[in-house]
Amino acid sequence: MQQLRAFLVAEKQMGKVIYPASKNIFNAFNSTPLDNVKVVILGQDPYHGPNQAHGLCFSVQPGIPAPPSLLNMFKELERDLGIPAPNHGCLQSWANQGVLLLNATLTVEQARAGSHQGRGWEEFTDRAIQLVNQQCNQVVFLLWGSYAQKKGAFIDRNRHLILKAPHPSPLSAHRGFIGCGHFSAANRYLLDHGKAAIDWRL
């Protein structure tokens, strides 16, 4: 973490714009503490446009239009549970209910997708997933796309529910993400194990 911290400091000293804002980098953990994790959704890296990223994967700040992958998530929610698409893309209410919205890389340089990959974040977030795997019970892992599926390869299937589908990106959503039924399946599993279901409405 020291090398990672030094890298981020150096980037800012060079005048580079880093997303999300420092106060939001660990928003996923602050919003969904370990003892409240019911569902994990894994993303790759934060949005790299202005006012989008706020520390929750797939989510954008209030007042910002939902990006294409999130719009496809809303399409599947409507198909799966009859929940109409909201007029915003902020997923904070999911996080508050126990949905850990975790990117593999927690920072990015403005307008440079993937620019902070391989700098140490992946080891940090791998450890976070290991902690959920080892210390929590009956968690639903939603692994969308090959990157998330590789990152979640070590999760204990006897202890947790693992649901896999293509990524909700427009490039792959219609190859099986739309129609996967993961939102309802997650809630059935939670209810079957004595936990409150997630209210997916926003």
Backbone as a chain_set.jsonl record, in Angstrom:
{"seq": "MQQLRAFLVAEKQMGKVIYPASKNIFNAFNSTPLDNVKVVILGQDPYHGPNQAHGLCFSVQPGIPAPPSLLNMFKELERDLGIPAPNHGCLQSWANQGVLLLNATLTVEQARAGSHQGRGWEEFTDRAIQLVNQQCNQVVFLLWGSYAQKKGAFIDRNRHLILKAPHPSPLSAHRGFIGCGHFSAANRYLLDHGKAAIDWRL", "coords": {"N": [[0.827, -1.22, 0.0], [2.07, 1.174, 0.567], [3.65, 1.796, -1.679], [1.633, 2.134, -3.543], [0.261, 4.315, -2.446], [2.29, 6.245, -2.653], [2.516, 6.384, -5.427], [-0.013, 7.487, -6.12], [0.132, 9.98, -4.853], [2.274, 11.102, -6.289], [1.161, 11.216, -8.861], [-0.869, 13.112, -8.502], [0.681, 15.305, -7.815], [1.834, 15.836, -10.225], [-0.162, 17.106, -11.442], [-2.238, 15.641, -12.458], [-5.621, 14.613, -12.91], [-7.472, 12.701, -10.741], [-9.824, 10.105, -10.35], [-12.105, 8.301, -8.187], [-12.941, 11.255, -6.175], [-10.762, 11.833, -3.385], [-12.07, 11.44, -0.907], [-13.978, 9.579, -1.546], [-12.811, 7.221, -2.354], [-12.766, 4.829, -0.863], [-15.425, 4.244, -0.61], [-17.054, 2.002, -1.103], [-16.381, 0.173, 0.932], [-16.881, 1.699, 3.219], [-19.611, 2.112, 2.99], [-20.65, -0.44, 2.981], [-19.98, -2.344, 5.348], [-18.005, -5.173, 6.5], [-19.512, -6.907, 8.154], [-22.029, -6.586, 7.179], [-22.291, -7.481, 4.626], [-24.087, -8.846, 2.01], [-24.404, -9.306, -0.698], [-22.124, -9.365, -3.404], [-20.929, -7.383, -5.97], [-18.729, -7.302, -8.592], [-16.647, -5.0, -10.17], [-14.452, -3.456, -12.646], [-12.664, -1.043, -13.108], [-12.858, 2.429, -11.981], [-15.269, 4.794, -13.374], [-14.081, 7.138, -15.781], [-14.784, 9.711, -16.4], [-15.759, 13.176, -15.806], [-17.329, 13.828, -12.661], [-18.548, 11.352, -12.414], [-17.579, 8.793, -11.141], [-17.841, 7.541, -7.8], [-16.851, 5.768, -5.988], [-18.303, 3.379, -5.902], [-18.832, 0.474, -7.701], [-20.097, 0.498, -11.027], [-21.924, 2.478, -10.383], [-23.037, 5.907, -10.611], [-22.634, 9.383, -9.716], [-25.303, 11.301, -8.152], [-27.552, 12.898, -10.402], [-26.095, 12.513, -12.695], [-26.155, 11.085, -15.921], [-27.013, 7.636, -16.439], [-24.502, 5.335, -17.37], [-23.916, 3.14, -20.28], [-23.593, 0.33, -19.507], [-24.802, 0.269, -16.999], [-27.38, 1.025, -17.684], [-28.155, -1.294, -19.02], [-28.167, -3.043, -16.861], [-30.368, -2.01, -15.535], [-32.319, -2.616, -17.434], [-32.368, -5.4, -17.224], [-33.192, -5.653, -14.571], [-35.799, -4.694, -14.823], [-36.901, -6.593, -16.569], [-36.541, -8.917, -15.042], [-37.619, -8.456, -12.441], [-39.635, -6.641, -12.761], [-39.129, -4.006, -12.145], [-39.206, -0.675, -12.854], [-36.967, 1.328, -14.855], [-34.897, 3.626, -13.127], [-34.639, 7.247, -12.791], [-32.066, 8.014, -12.461], [-28.597, 7.146, -11.769], [-27.428, 6.352, -9.384], [-26.262, 4.084, -7.084], [-26.229, 3.972, -4.35], [-28.143, 3.243, -2.424], [-28.335, 0.488, -2.713], [-25.797, -0.288, -1.783], [-26.015, 0.52, 0.873], [-27.754, -1.369, 1.834], [-26.323, -3.687, 1.911], [-25.01, -4.542, -0.39], [-22.003, -5.05, -1.71], [-20.266, -3.046, -3.708], [-17.806, -3.377, -5.591], [-14.953, -2.288, -7.201], [-12.113, -3.639, -8.947], [-9.853, -2.082, -9.221], [-9.319, 0.909, -7.572], [-8.959, 3.558, -8.25], [-8.53, 5.957, -10.953], [-7.063, 7.659, -13.744], [-8.212, 10.727, -15.115], [-9.998, 10.411, -18.124], [-8.534, 8.228, -18.992], [-8.979, 5.153, -19.251], [-8.459, 2.321, -17.207], [-5.967, 3.129, -16.33], [-4.764, 2.948, -13.816], [-4.401, 0.311, -13.313], [-2.592, -2.567, -12.185], [-1.049, -1.328, -10.268], [-1.195, -1.953, -7.64], [-3.693, -1.932, -6.492], [-5.198, -4.191, -7.143], [-4.243, -6.331, -5.602], [-4.978, -5.461, -3.087], [-7.81, -5.38, -3.285], [-8.285, -8.043, -3.92], [-7.627, -9.195, -1.475], [-9.665, -8.138, 0.075], [-11.885, -9.461, -1.015], [-11.199, -12.054, -0.321], [-11.456, -11.865, 2.458], [-14.241, -11.495, 2.718], [-15.06, -13.942, 1.658], [-14.006, -15.714, 3.572], [-14.891, -14.854, 6.116], [-17.567, -14.207, 6.075], [-20.917, -15.518, 5.685], [-23.035, -17.299, 3.419], [-23.129, -15.45, 1.183], [-23.996, -13.744, -1.817], [-22.356, -13.819, -4.819], [-22.081, -11.887, -7.596], [-20.879, -12.323, -10.613], [-19.925, -10.836, -13.339], [-18.906, -11.058, -16.55], [-15.645, -11.941, -17.906], [-13.421, -10.942, -16.517], [-14.28, -10.382, -13.854], [-15.075, -12.953, -13.193], [-12.681, -14.391, -13.201], [-11.371, -13.065, -11.123], [-12.911, -13.81, -8.992], [-12.441, -16.495, -8.706], [-11.575, -18.111, -6.592], [-13.54, -18.293, -4.674], [-15.474, -19.864, -2.154], [-17.635, -22.277, -3.043], [-19.28, -23.883, -1.563], [-19.997, -22.423, 0.556], [-21.014, -20.035, -0.27], [-23.131, -18.392, -2.749], [-22.522, -18.41, -6.151], [-23.006, -16.586, -8.982], [-22.874, -16.398, -12.442], [-22.485, -14.446, -15.412], [-22.44, -12.947, -18.724], [-20.804, -9.736, -19.175], [-22.564, -6.659, -18.44], [-22.089, -4.749, -20.39], [-22.775, -3.017, -23.498], [-21.543, -4.46, -25.521], [-21.717, -7.11, -24.837], [-24.013, -7.707, -23.385], [-26.332, -8.791, -24.52], [-25.673, -11.358, -24.959], [-26.356, -12.982, -22.938], [-26.437, -11.682, -20.467], [-28.741, -10.059, -20.282], [-31.599, -11.504, -19.278], [-30.516, -13.196, -17.406], [-31.467, -13.297, -14.785], [-30.383, -12.727, -12.278], [-30.876, -10.894, -10.196], [-33.333, -11.561, -8.97], [-32.695, -14.192, -8.303], [-30.648, -13.835, -6.451], [-32.053, -12.672, -4.326], [-33.842, -14.747, -3.67], [-32.056, -16.659, -2.672], [-30.98, -15.273, -0.454], [-33.3, -14.982, 1.144], [-33.917, -17.686, 1.541], [-31.91, -18.31, 3.279], [-32.481, -17.007, 5.585], [-32.113, -14.258, 5.544], [-32.73, -10.755, 4.967], [-34.213, -9.696, 1.928], [-32.794, -7.876, -0.868], [-33.846, -4.644, -1.647], [-34.153, -3.739, -4.725], [-35.044, -1.497, -5.983], [-34.593, 1.907, -6.987]], "CA": [[0.0, 0.0, 0.0], [2.933, 2.36, 0.583], [3.998, 2.111, -3.066], [0.417, 2.637, -4.172], [0.034, 5.667, -1.929], [3.31, 7.111, -3.251], [2.134, 6.567, -6.829], [-1.143, 8.417, -6.194], [0.638, 11.309, -4.494], [3.076, 11.587, -7.414], [0.248, 11.536, -9.957], [-1.531, 14.382, -8.191], [1.691, 16.366, -7.855], [2.057, 16.149, -11.638], [-1.33, 17.82, -11.934], [-3.217, 14.745, -13.065], [-6.915, 14.522, -12.233], [-7.719, 11.318, -10.344], [-11.192, 9.795, -9.912], [-12.994, 9.328, -7.633], [-12.344, 12.157, -5.188], [-10.107, 11.09, -2.295], [-13.025, 11.085, 0.15], [-14.858, 8.513, -2.012], [-12.069, 6.06, -2.854], [-13.139, 3.628, -0.103], [-16.869, 4.331, -0.37], [-17.66, 0.663, -1.075], [-16.167, -0.412, 2.26], [-17.553, 2.537, 4.216], [-21.061, 1.949, 2.843], [-21.02, -1.847, 3.186], [-18.978, -2.991, 6.202], [-17.903, -6.626, 6.351], [-20.586, -7.627, 8.852], [-23.312, -6.315, 6.531], [-22.224, -7.881, 3.217], [-25.001, -9.903, 1.569], [-24.189, -9.499, -2.133], [-20.931, -8.701, -3.934], [-20.846, -7.162, -7.412], [-17.355, -6.915, -8.902], [-16.361, -4.234, -11.373], [-13.037, -3.456, -13.017], [-12.077, 0.195, -12.593], [-13.865, 3.496, -11.905], [-15.528, 5.643, -14.538], [-12.995, 8.114, -15.915], [-15.309, 11.01, -16.804], [-16.041, 14.099, -14.693], [-18.524, 13.719, -11.811], [-19.172, 10.032, -12.494], [-17.18, 7.822, -10.116], [-17.884, 7.92, -6.382], [-16.378, 4.679, -5.149], [-19.152, 2.199, -5.993], [-18.757, 0.027, -9.087], [-21.243, 0.697, -11.91], [-22.747, 3.598, -9.92], [-22.597, 7.28, -10.871], [-23.124, 10.354, -8.749], [-26.644, 11.823, -8.447], [-27.631, 13.922, -11.434], [-25.292, 12.125, -13.856], [-26.848, 10.029, -16.669], [-26.495, 6.274, -16.279], [-23.733, 4.826, -18.512], [-24.572, 2.028, -20.986], [-23.653, -0.931, -18.752], [-25.795, 0.431, -15.935], [-28.69, 0.988, -18.34], [-28.479, -2.701, -19.254], [-28.537, -3.602, -15.566], [-31.747, -1.581, -15.284], [-33.178, -3.406, -18.333], [-32.514, -6.733, -16.648], [-34.031, -5.499, -13.378], [-37.203, -4.575, -15.245], [-37.311, -7.889, -17.108], [-36.474, -9.931, -13.991], [-38.438, -8.152, -11.266], [-40.662, -5.648, -13.068], [-38.768, -2.708, -11.567], [-38.925, 0.26, -13.95], [-35.667, 2.002, -14.789], [-34.948, 4.898, -12.395], [-34.195, 8.424, -13.554], [-30.697, 8.331, -12.043], [-27.749, 5.963, -11.76], [-26.711, 6.244, -8.111], [-26.586, 2.807, -6.448], [-25.896, 4.067, -2.926], [-29.115, 2.516, -1.595], [-27.946, -0.923, -2.724], [-24.644, -0.426, -0.884], [-26.478, 0.679, 2.251], [-28.481, -2.583, 2.215], [-25.445, -4.845, 1.987], [-24.436, -4.917, -1.685], [-20.642, -4.523, -1.835], [-20.069, -2.663, -5.11], [-16.352, -3.274, -5.497], [-14.068, -2.323, -8.361], [-10.801, -4.245, -8.708], [-8.948, -0.941, -9.105], [-10.172, 1.901, -6.911], [-8.737, 4.901, -8.79], [-8.241, 6.038, -12.388], [-6.768, 9.01, -14.221], [-9.249, 11.273, -15.991], [-9.977, 10.134, -19.566], [-7.598, 7.135, -19.296], [-9.518, 3.918, -18.679], [-7.488, 1.306, -16.826], [-4.64, 3.721, -16.146], [-4.175, 2.597, -12.519], [-4.298, -1.138, -13.161], [-1.243, -3.057, -11.971], [-0.322, -0.452, -9.344], [-1.333, -2.444, -6.274], [-5.083, -2.016, -6.044], [-5.757, -5.527, -7.328], [-3.891, -7.144, -4.429], [-5.797, -4.963, -1.979], [-9.204, -5.812, -3.437], [-8.289, -9.507, -3.78], [-7.647, -9.484, -0.037], [-11.013, -7.822, 0.552], [-12.768, -10.556, -1.422], [-10.835, -13.197, 0.525], [-12.054, -11.661, 3.781], [-15.672, -11.798, 2.6], [-15.149, -15.383, 1.448], [-13.632, -16.456, 4.774], [-15.506, -14.39, 7.355], [-19.017, -14.053, 5.914], [-21.62, -16.729, 5.287], [-24.167, -17.184, 2.505], [-23.071, -14.228, 0.381], [-24.202, -13.936, -3.252], [-21.36, -13.154, -5.663], [-22.527, -11.684, -8.975], [-19.646, -12.208, -11.392], [-20.344, -10.497, -14.701], [-17.767, -10.895, -17.44], [-14.509, -12.822, -17.627], [-12.51, -10.358, -15.53], [-14.85, -10.628, -12.528], [-15.109, -14.392, -12.946], [-11.318, -14.79, -12.824], [-11.053, -12.483, -9.817], [-13.673, -14.533, -7.981], [-12.282, -17.933, -8.942], [-11.251, -18.862, -5.367], [-14.645, -18.208, -3.712], [-15.948, -21.171, -1.684], [-18.995, -22.518, -3.548], [-20.073, -24.554, -0.538], [-20.333, -21.442, 1.582], [-21.639, -18.873, -0.9], [-23.74, -18.593, -4.065], [-21.811, -17.726, -7.227], [-23.801, -16.468, -10.2], [-22.045, -15.864, -13.517], [-23.148, -14.021, -16.646], [-21.64, -11.976, -19.469], [-20.791, -8.359, -18.662], [-23.699, -5.868, -18.944], [-21.679, -3.839, -21.461], [-23.495, -3.197, -24.765], [-20.843, -5.424, -26.366], [-21.948, -8.5, -24.428], [-25.223, -7.878, -22.563], [-27.352, -9.612, -25.182], [-25.187, -12.737, -25.061], [-26.753, -13.737, -21.756], [-26.701, -10.894, -19.257], [-30.189, -9.847, -20.313], [-32.219, -12.81, -19.127], [-29.805, -14.037, -16.425], [-32.284, -13.454, -13.584], [-29.55, -12.722, -11.078], [-31.404, -10.075, -9.096], [-34.324, -12.371, -8.252], [-32.012, -15.364, -7.747], [-29.943, -13.39, -5.243], [-33.021, -12.495, -3.244], [-34.33, -16.064, -3.244], [-30.998, -17.265, -1.854], [-30.928, -14.569, 0.83], [-34.493, -15.343, 1.916], [-33.776, -19.096, 1.924], [-30.926, -18.4, 4.362], [-32.91, -16.208, 6.721], [-31.677, -12.865, 5.437], [-33.651, -9.862, 4.268], [-33.935, -9.506, 0.506], [-32.382, -6.542, -1.295], [-34.807, -3.846, -2.405], [-33.369, -3.264, -5.866], [-35.584, -0.236, -6.52], [-33.771, 3.082, -6.686]], "C": [[0.857, 1.264, 0.0], [3.321, 2.777, -0.829], [2.803, 2.698, -3.798], [0.137, 4.067, -3.735], [1.028, 6.655, -2.547], [2.999, 7.393, -4.719], [1.017, 7.598, -6.963], [-0.711, 9.838, -5.858], [1.416, 11.909, -5.658], [2.197, 11.99, -8.593], [-0.417, 12.891, -9.725], [-0.544, 15.545, -8.243], [2.022, 16.764, -9.289], [0.853, 16.85, -12.266], [-2.379, 16.946, -12.59], [-4.493, 14.717, -12.226], [-7.223, 13.05, -11.992], [-9.167, 11.18, -9.892], [-11.184, 8.463, -9.165], [-12.234, 10.274, -6.713], [-11.818, 11.338, -4.011], [-11.093, 10.614, -1.239], [-13.903, 9.901, -0.235], [-14.133, 7.239, -2.426], [-12.522, 4.772, -2.167], [-14.637, 3.594, 0.221], [-17.524, 2.952, -0.291], [-17.543, 0.039, 0.314], [-16.87, 0.389, 3.35], [-19.067, 2.343, 4.177], [-21.526, 0.544, 3.191], [-19.945, -2.53, 4.025], [-19.088, -4.508, 6.134], [-19.068, -7.361, 6.993], [-21.961, -7.381, 8.243], [-23.345, -6.802, 5.088], [-23.171, -9.051, 2.949], [-24.749, -10.3, 0.117], [-22.899, -8.776, -2.507], [-21.072, -8.597, -5.446], [-19.447, -6.627, -7.701], [-17.293, -6.153, -10.219], [-14.867, -4.237, -11.634], [-12.327, -2.199, -12.546], [-13.095, 1.318, -12.679], [-14.103, 4.164, -13.258], [-14.483, 6.75, -14.578], [-13.46, 9.465, -16.45], [-15.628, 11.88, -15.601], [-17.355, 13.768, -13.981], [-19.221, 12.363, -11.883], [-18.833, 9.173, -11.278], [-17.328, 8.387, -8.708], [-17.623, 6.723, -5.478], [-17.234, 3.435, -5.115], [-19.163, 1.736, -7.447], [-20.119, 0.133, -9.77], [-22.07, 1.934, -11.572], [-22.153, 4.932, -10.363], [-23.22, 8.213, -9.839], [-24.521, 10.843, -9.136], [-26.584, 12.929, -9.493], [-26.845, 13.619, -12.689], [-26.018, 10.995, -14.597], [-26.186, 8.665, -16.482], [-25.723, 5.853, -17.527], [-24.372, 3.562, -19.099], [-24.657, 0.72, -20.199], [-24.707, -0.869, -17.656], [-27.203, 0.43, -16.514], [-29.101, -0.453, -18.63], [-28.797, -3.432, -17.956], [-29.984, -3.239, -15.24], [-32.727, -2.337, -16.182], [-33.423, -4.792, -17.755], [-33.345, -6.691, -15.365], [-35.504, -5.429, -13.753], [-37.714, -5.907, -15.775], [-37.468, -8.926, -15.998], [-37.498, -9.694, -12.882], [-39.525, -7.116, -11.523], [-40.384, -4.279, -12.491], [-38.441, -1.746, -12.699], [-37.586, 0.961, -13.754], [-35.803, 3.324, -14.049], [-34.469, 6.042, -13.284], [-32.803, 8.88, -13.13], [-29.906, 7.036, -11.994], [-26.947, 5.785, -10.49], [-27.183, 5.001, -7.355], [-26.308, 2.801, -4.948], [-26.87, 3.268, -2.059], [-28.848, 1.013, -1.61], [-26.808, -1.156, -1.73], [-25.079, -0.364, 0.574], [-27.212, -0.561, 2.758], [-27.59, -3.822, 2.289], [-24.904, -5.344, 0.666], [-23.065, -4.247, -1.803], [-20.351, -4.304, -3.312], [-18.592, -2.335, -5.302], [-15.676, -3.338, -6.858], [-12.747, -2.984, -7.98], [-9.736, -3.185, -8.501], [-9.77, 0.229, -8.596], [-9.942, 3.331, -7.375], [-8.419, 4.81, -10.277], [-7.886, 7.481, -12.725], [-7.861, 9.464, -15.178], [-8.962, 10.922, -17.454], [-9.004, 9.018, -19.963], [-8.059, 5.853, -18.604], [-8.397, 2.93, -18.377], [-6.114, 1.82, -16.47], [-3.983, 3.375, -14.813], [-4.184, 1.093, -12.263], [-2.835, -1.527, -12.973], [-0.401, -2.208, -11.032], [-0.461, -0.874, -7.88], [-2.76, -2.565, -5.782], [-5.612, -3.448, -6.114], [-5.455, -6.435, -6.139], [-4.745, -6.745, -3.225], [-7.232, -5.478, -2.089], [-9.321, -7.336, -3.453], [-8.38, -9.898, -2.307], [-9.032, -9.195, 0.545], [-11.991, -8.939, 0.198], [-12.471, -11.808, -0.598], [-11.45, -13.074, 1.918], [-13.549, -11.955, 3.758], [-15.863, -13.307, 2.487], [-14.952, -16.154, 2.75], [-14.468, -16.104, 5.998], [-17.019, -14.193, 7.269], [-19.618, -15.384, 5.489], [-22.782, -16.395, 4.368], [-24.228, -15.812, 1.811], [-23.297, -14.599, -1.082], [-23.144, -13.136, -4.007], [-21.897, -13.091, -7.09], [-21.295, -11.363, -9.811], [-20.011, -12.049, -12.864], [-19.123, -10.217, -15.562], [-16.565, -11.694, -16.974], [-13.578, -12.261, -16.562], [-13.008, -10.646, -14.114], [-14.826, -12.116, -12.195], [-13.729, -14.933, -12.581], [-10.978, -14.289, -11.42], [-11.77, -13.232, -8.696], [-13.497, -16.037, -8.032], [-12.09, -18.738, -7.657], [-12.404, -18.886, -4.36], [-15.19, -19.611, -3.415], [-17.411, -21.365, -2.087], [-19.882, -23.218, -2.52], [-20.592, -23.584, 0.516], [-21.155, -20.281, 1.033], [-22.296, -19.277, -2.215], [-22.978, -17.759, -5.087], [-22.678, -17.758, -8.475], [-22.96, -15.776, -11.262], [-22.895, -15.512, -14.731], [-22.166, -13.173, -17.44], [-21.743, -10.59, -18.839], [-21.992, -7.593, -19.218], [-23.329, -4.821, -19.991], [-22.515, -4.074, -22.718], [-22.838, -4.22, -25.689], [-21.237, -6.863, -26.05], [-23.28, -8.748, -23.732], [-26.234, -8.822, -23.196], [-26.86, -11.026, -25.476], [-25.491, -13.521, -23.787], [-26.906, -12.941, -20.483], [-28.185, -10.577, -19.172], [-30.846, -11.221, -20.312], [-31.58, -13.683, -18.064], [-30.595, -14.242, -15.133], [-31.531, -13.369, -12.272], [-30.143, -11.94, -9.918], [-32.435, -10.857, -8.286], [-33.669, -13.593, -7.615], [-31.265, -15.006, -6.463], [-30.912, -13.266, -4.074], [-33.594, -13.819, -2.759], [-33.319, -16.728, -2.317], [-30.929, -16.603, -0.48], [-32.105, -14.959, 1.714], [-34.414, -16.789, 2.403], [-32.816, -19.277, 3.096], [-31.212, -17.411, 5.491], [-32.469, -14.76, 6.708], [-32.726, -12.043, 4.71], [-33.227, -9.731, 2.812], [-33.459, -8.077, 0.251], [-33.546, -5.872, -2.014], [-34.026, -3.181, -3.531], [-33.904, -1.97, -6.461], [-34.697, 0.934, -6.099], [-34.63, 4.334, -6.649]], "O": [[0.433, 2.305, -0.503], [3.326, 3.966, -1.149], [2.94, 3.642, -4.576], [-0.187, 4.925, -4.556], [0.654, 7.767, -2.92], [3.197, 8.511, -5.197], [1.085, 8.482, -7.817], [-1.142, 10.792, -6.507], [1.245, 13.085, -5.981], [2.463, 12.996, -9.25], [-0.515, 13.711, -10.638], [-0.898, 16.644, -8.669], [2.44, 17.894, -9.543], [0.846, 17.148, -13.46], [-3.311, 17.454, -13.213], [-4.449, 14.788, -10.998], [-7.235, 12.249, -12.927], [-9.681, 12.019, -9.151], [-10.367, 7.591, -9.459], [-11.032, 10.114, -6.499], [-12.361, 10.283, -3.684], [-10.965, 9.501, -0.729], [-14.512, 9.276, 0.634], [-14.781, 6.266, -2.814], [-12.648, 3.735, -2.819], [-15.054, 2.987, 1.207], [-18.446, 2.751, 0.499], [-18.498, -0.556, 0.812], [-17.398, -0.188, 4.301], [-19.729, 2.404, 5.213], [-22.655, 0.351, 3.642], [-19.086, -3.223, 3.479], [-20.125, -5.054, 5.759], [-19.563, -8.34, 6.434], [-22.957, -7.911, 8.736], [-24.329, -6.565, 4.387], [-23.071, -10.104, 3.577], [-24.864, -11.469, -0.251], [-22.616, -7.697, -1.986], [-21.306, -9.597, -6.125], [-19.029, -5.623, -7.125], [-17.814, -6.599, -11.241], [-14.104, -4.919, -10.95], [-11.467, -2.275, -11.668], [-14.099, 1.183, -13.377], [-13.264, 4.11, -14.157], [-14.05, 7.241, -13.536], [-12.647, 10.273, -16.9], [-15.754, 11.371, -14.487], [-18.362, 13.467, -14.622], [-20.369, 12.239, -11.456], [-19.712, 8.863, -10.474], [-16.993, 9.542, -8.446], [-18.108, 6.666, -4.349], [-16.926, 2.508, -4.367], [-19.472, 2.525, -8.339], [-21.157, -0.115, -9.157], [-22.847, 2.392, -12.408], [-20.936, 5.078, -10.477], [-24.202, 7.871, -9.181], [-24.887, 10.806, -10.31], [-25.694, 13.779, -9.475], [-26.911, 14.378, -13.656], [-26.455, 10.036, -13.961], [-24.963, 8.558, -16.382], [-26.235, 5.998, -18.638], [-25.267, 2.979, -18.488], [-25.697, 0.063, -20.224], [-25.42, -1.844, -17.416], [-28.123, -0.11, -15.9], [-30.276, -0.795, -18.499], [-29.617, -4.35, -17.953], [-30.735, -4.068, -14.727], [-33.834, -2.664, -15.756], [-34.544, -5.3, -17.79], [-34.124, -7.609, -15.107], [-36.353, -6.025, -13.091], [-38.836, -6.309, -15.466], [-38.41, -9.718, -16.009], [-38.166, -10.629, -12.439], [-40.259, -6.749, -10.606], [-41.3, -3.467, -12.356], [-37.485, -1.978, -13.438], [-37.134, 1.16, -12.627], [-36.738, 4.078, -14.317], [-33.962, 5.824, -14.384], [-32.407, 10.011, -13.412], [-30.467, 5.953, -12.157], [-25.899, 5.14, -10.504], [-28.363, 4.88, -7.026], [-26.168, 1.737, -4.346], [-26.46, 2.678, -1.059], [-29.108, 0.333, -0.618], [-26.846, -2.097, -0.937], [-24.572, -1.11, 1.411], [-27.289, -0.788, 3.965], [-28.051, -4.892, 2.687], [-24.387, -6.458, 0.596], [-22.974, -3.031, -1.975], [-20.207, -5.26, -4.074], [-18.177, -1.181, -5.193], [-15.812, -4.325, -7.581], [-12.313, -2.901, -6.831], [-8.821, -3.366, -7.698], [-10.832, 0.511, -9.15], [-10.655, 4.236, -6.941], [-8.087, 3.744, -10.795], [-8.353, 8.413, -12.07], [-8.376, 8.666, -15.962], [-7.852, 11.106, -17.952], [-8.681, 8.875, -21.142], [-7.591, 5.515, -17.517], [-7.497, 2.728, -19.193], [-5.181, 1.031, -16.322], [-2.764, 3.493, -14.685], [-3.996, 0.651, -11.129], [-1.942, -0.892, -13.535], [0.822, -2.345, -10.998], [0.091, -0.229, -6.988], [-3.019, -3.221, -4.773], [-6.381, -3.873, -5.252], [-6.308, -7.216, -5.717], [-5.177, -7.595, -2.448], [-7.802, -5.955, -1.108], [-10.349, -7.874, -3.043], [-9.114, -10.816, -1.941], [-9.51, -9.928, 1.411], [-12.829, -9.317, 1.017], [-13.388, -12.537, -0.221], [-11.91, -14.063, 2.488], [-14.07, -12.593, 4.672], [-16.73, -13.878, 3.147], [-15.65, -17.136, 3.003], [-14.728, -16.969, 6.835], [-17.679, -14.03, 8.295], [-18.916, -16.266, 4.995], [-23.429, -15.358, 4.508], [-25.245, -15.12, 1.855], [-22.842, -15.649, -1.535], [-23.049, -11.919, -3.85], [-22.138, -14.124, -7.715], [-20.74, -10.268, -9.724], [-20.36, -13.017, -13.539], [-18.395, -9.253, -15.327], [-16.468, -12.078, -15.809], [-13.003, -13.021, -15.784], [-12.239, -11.104, -13.268], [-14.585, -12.496, -11.049], [-13.616, -15.831, -11.747], [-10.371, -15.009, -10.628], [-11.277, -13.279, -7.569], [-14.303, -16.779, -7.471], [-12.408, -19.927, -7.628], [-12.248, -19.455, -3.28], [-15.344, -20.432, -4.319], [-18.307, -20.713, -1.551], [-21.108, -23.145, -2.608], [-21.514, -23.898, 1.269], [-21.895, -19.626, 1.767], [-22.05, -20.367, -2.732], [-22.807, -16.552, -4.914], [-23.038, -18.828, -8.965], [-22.4, -14.706, -11.024], [-23.883, -16.179, -15.038], [-21.16, -12.723, -16.892], [-22.66, -10.313, -18.066], [-22.404, -7.843, -20.351], [-24.2, -4.072, -20.435], [-22.923, -5.205, -22.983], [-23.508, -4.79, -26.552], [-21.105, -7.742, -26.902], [-23.642, -9.903, -23.51], [-26.916, -9.568, -22.494], [-27.537, -11.799, -26.154], [-24.943, -14.604, -23.578], [-27.447, -13.453, -19.502], [-28.818, -10.79, -18.138], [-30.664, -12.005, -21.243], [-32.042, -14.8, -17.831], [-30.413, -15.254, -14.455], [-31.996, -13.887, -11.257], [-29.925, -12.301, -8.761], [-32.415, -10.822, -7.056], [-34.042, -13.99, -6.512], [-31.252, -15.781, -5.507], [-30.617, -13.708, -2.964], [-33.809, -13.996, -1.56], [-33.693, -17.295, -1.29], [-30.83, -17.287, 0.538], [-31.929, -15.237, 2.9], [-34.796, -17.089, 3.534], [-32.892, -20.269, 3.82], [-30.319, -17.029, 6.247], [-32.452, -14.105, 7.75], [-33.516, -12.575, 3.929], [-32.038, -9.663, 2.502], [-33.696, -7.18, 1.061], [-34.162, -6.473, -2.894], [-33.329, -2.189, -3.319], [-33.279, -1.402, -7.356], [-34.13, 0.947, -5.006], [-34.118, 5.427, -6.41]]}, "num_chains": 1, "name": "protein.A"}
